[in-house]
Amino acid sequence: MVSTWLNSLVSGAVPGGYFGGGFRGAQVDTVDKFDFSDDSRSTLGTGLSAATNGNAGMANSGTAGYFGGGYDGSYASTVDKFAFSDDSRTTLGTGLSAARYYLAAMANSGTAGYFGGGFTGSYADTVDKFDFSDDSRSTLGTGLSDGTNLLAGMANSGTAGYFGGGQVDTGAGSYVDTVDKFAFSDDSRTTLGTGLSSSIRGLAGMANSGTAGYFGGGTTGSYVDTVDKFAFSDDSRTTLGTGLSSARYYPAGMANSGTAGYFGGGTTGSYVSTVDKFAFSDDSRSTLGTGLSTGVSELAAMANGSI
């Protein structure tokens, strides 16, 4: 964890987390950055390449972060890459294997990132993998256990990534508590015996790599403030005594592994700018004095922190 932090500083990068895109009556292209040293917020001069909601974010800590997919007036396959050295943006020549929104993402920092699920006009079980060495894309032979949108992702870098919750197509559509786990050694998929504490969609994920991952917020038919924690040692689930500061749908999550995780934005019936911070030492929650630059839902997040 320390080496990644130092490499970021040497490269000129300021370790921090990024919230990008979303919806507040219309799609936005805004990217807000939170400096992990003091949780101060700045807004990048260069946002996403298009105003987009229902996108997903993942990162190769110390190097670059990626926002992919979403809806920008039509389903998008675009993947924008932000270099952490100067927060400059490029757009990958190869995007997702299919244009889709309401997808999720997670990453094995130093190796590859994954975009999973979403909606293409039908529910997708596809998992696209981007090799961080050259940003080339492949598509896993084994996708999600079901076509799913409105799901969330998080990862234990070096070991496995997880996609949880969402909505599947059962005619009218149905929320699920499913958590699929992808082993980074061979990209094989298993499905956890213990899923989320409730069937839920529009949730967010973040992780303290090496220790535990968290899924928070969403709707079960009503907005929830629940935060479920999965211990990476055995994939057991507990539910935090303190949830989000308000029940909300479609926030985004990101983390500075070893220190704290953050859930930001969403809707409570009105668009939320709140960013809740969970200290990994004891899972206590505080709410940042400075939230997002505007209330927004259906956004994505990624982070340049420790791994």
Summary of the structure (lengths in Angstrom):
residues: 307
radius of gyration: 16.8
end to end distance: 5.2
largest distance: 52.7
contacts: 1203
relative contact order: 0.16
helix: 3%
strand: 43%
